[in-house]
């Protein structure tokens, strides 16, 4: 009789409620561990091959340092080091219309930091941005 009860318990299948609970717990786990960052695209300007650049339309270089500071190079002269909105605040709209702003990140910057800077530039109304390559250390 005892062996009949034991074999009967082993033959019982897993209930549907238990399976739903497991699926729900897994769903909650993956939802809590996934990233909810906002995905967006940024349009970058590029120079057409063979296109010559005159002195009046030479690009402005915005250097992005790992410490979070920026420096603007205008006509070969470096501006003051500071936060992004401070550095680009002295740019006038006619200068930005005529010239492309080239963002040159530090070689050790993360992609997320670069994307954040592009988003801040877009929020400041600067959309003609190109991405430059930094010199290797």
For each residue, the residues with C-beta under 8 A, 3 or more apart:
1: 4 5
2: 5 6
3: 6 7
4: 1 7 8
5: 1 2 8 9
6: 2 3 9 10
7: 3 4 10 11
8: 4 5 11 12
9: 5 6 12
10: 6 7
11: 7 8
12: 8 9
13:
14: 18 19
15: 18 19
16: 19 20
17: 20 21
18: 14 15 21 22
19: 14 15 16 22 23
20: 16 17 23 24
21: 17 18 24 25
22: 18 19 25 26
23: 19 20 26 27
24: 20 21 27 28
25: 21 22 28 29
26: 22 23 29 30
27: 23 24 30 31
28: 24 25 31 32
29: 25 26 32 33
30: 26 27 33 34
31: 27 28 34
32: 28 29
33: 29 30
34: 30 31
35:
36:
37:
38:
39:
40: 119
41:
42: 115 118 119 122 129
43: 127
44: 129 130 131
45: 100 128 129 130
46: 130
47: 51 53 100 130
48: 51
49:
50:
51: 47 48
52:
53: 47 57 58 59
54: 57 58
55: 58
56: 98
57: 53 54 98 99
58: 53 54 55 75 99
59: 53 99 100 101 102 130
60: 72 73 74 91 95 99 100 101 102
61: 72 73 102 104 132
62: 70 71 72 73 87 88 101 102 103 104
63: 70 71 72 73 104 106
64: 70 103 104 105 106 109 113 114 117
65: 68 69 70 71 81 106
66: 106 108 109
67:
68: 65 83
69: 65 81 82 83
70: 62 63 64 65 81 82 83 84 87 88 117
71: 62 63 65 78 79 80 81 82 87
72: 60 61 62 63 78 79 87 88 91
73: 60 61 62 63 76 77 78 79
74: 60 77 79
75: 58
76: 73
77: 73 74
78: 71 72 73
79: 71 72 73 74 87 90
80: 71 86 87
81: 65 69 70 71 87
82: 69 70 71 86 87
83: 68 69 70 86 87
84: 70 87 88 117 120 121 124
85: 88 89 120 124
86: 80 82 83 89
87: 62 70 71 72 79 80 81 82 83 84
88: 62 70 72 84 85 91 101 121 124 126
89: 85 86
90: 79
91: 60 72 88 95 96 101 126
92: 95 96
93: 96 97 125
94: 97 98
95: 60 91 92 98 99
96: 91 92 93 99 101 126 128
97: 93 94 128
98: 56 57 94 95
99: 57 58 59 60 95 96
100: 45 47 59 60 128 129 130
101: 59 60 62 88 91 96 121 126 128 129 130
102: 59 60 61 62 129 130 131 132
103: 62 64 114 117 118 121 129 130 131 132
104: 61 62 63 64 132 133 134
105: 64 109 113 114 117 131 134
106: 63 64 65 66 109 134
107: 134 135 136 137
108: 66
109: 64 66 105 106 113 114
110: 113 114
111: 114 115
112: 115 116
113: 64 105 109 110 116 117
114: 64 103 105 109 110 111 117 118 131
115: 42 111 112 118 119
116: 112 113 119 120
117: 64 70 84 103 105 113 114 120 121
118: 42 103 114 115 121 122 129 131
119: 40 42 115 116 122 123
120: 84 85 116 117 123 124
121: 84 88 101 103 117 118 124 126 127 129
122: 42 118 119 125 126 127 129
123: 119 120
124: 84 85 88 120 121
125: 93 122
126: 88 91 96 101 121 122 129
127: 43 121 122
128: 45 96 97 100 101
129: 42 44 45 100 101 102 103 118 121 122 126
130: 44 45 46 47 59 100 101 102 103
131: 44 102 103 105 114 118
132: 61 102 103 104
133: 104
134: 104 105 106 107
135: 107
136: 107
137: 107
